[in-house]
C-alpha cells in the first residue's frame, strides 16, 4: 500500500476560495455571485481584489442562477456560490431551464455538501445533489477530495466551456494531493494500485478509503484505490481496467446510495463487465444534527465500513 502523509488539514471550501481568487487573476471575464454567504464560501480574497466583478445577490438563489445565465451572454464566466442544498434543490428549475437547457457557461459552486455540514442538520445536509445534477444533459459534475484538488478543479472549470457543478465541504480534512497537480476533468486519479479489490471513492471519502486500504493491507488484502473526482463524465476506462483485474468493486461516497457515484458505476458495469459491487453510502435517508464524525460513523461511512464492504465483496467474488 502506497503511503500517504499530510502536514496540514484544511477545508475544501477554502480550496475553492483560493482557486476562485487565482481564476480572477488569470481571466478578467471571471465574475462571482453569492447568496449572502461570502464568509462560508471563502470569497473574501476575490472580493477584495476584484470588487467590480462581484455581485452580492442576497438570499435569492433562484435570481442568482438567472443572473449568472445572463452574464454568460456577454462573455463572462460566472461562479455562483452558496450551500449545496441551496445550489441545487432550491433552484433546480432555474438551473434546468436557464443554464443546462441552453448550455450556459455557468460554474455552480456548492459548499457544505453531505453529512459533514454537521450540526446544521437535515434541512441543510443535501444527500441528493449529485443525482440531481448528473441527470441534467451537458452538466459536468465534480467532487474533489482535498484543499489542493479543489483549488485545481476550480481553475480547471474556468477553462472548461459549459455548465459545471462543483461540490465541496466545510470540515477540515488532510491535504494529501500535490499542490502543483494538473486537474483533468473526467480523468480518475490512481491512488494505489492493487489486485484483490477495487475501491473507488469521491470527495471526503477518498482519505477514508486510503485509511481503509491501510487496514486491509494488515489483513493481507491488496486494494486498488481510485479517486473519482469527476462523477460526470465518468472515467469508465479506468474503472473497467481496474475491475477486470480485481474482479470486484466497492464505491464510496458521502451521498445517498440512490443516484450517486455508486449507481453510475453500477450502470456502466452492468452493460460492460459484470462484477460484484458493494456500496458505502447513505442508505436512502435524510441526515440529522450531530458532529461530522458522529454522523459519518452513524451512517456507516467510516474506514471500518469500507473494510467490511471490501471483505464482503471479495467473498462474493468467490
Secondary structure, DSSP 8 states (H G I E B T S, - for coil): ------S-EEEHHHHHHHHHHHHHHH-TTEEEEESS-HHHHT-HHHHHH-GGGEEE--S-HHHHHHHHHHHHHTT-EEEEEEEHHHHTTTTHHHIIIIIITTT---EEEEES-SGGGGGG-TTT--SSHHHHHHTSTT-EEEE--SHHHHHHHHHHHHHS-S-EEEE--SSEEE--S-TT----TT--EEEE--SSEEEEE-TTHHHHHHHHHHHHHHTT--EEEEE--EEES--HHHHHHHHHHHSEEEEEEEEESSSSHHHHHHHHHHTT---EEEEEEE-S----SS-HHHHHHHTT-SHHHHHHHHHHHHHHH-
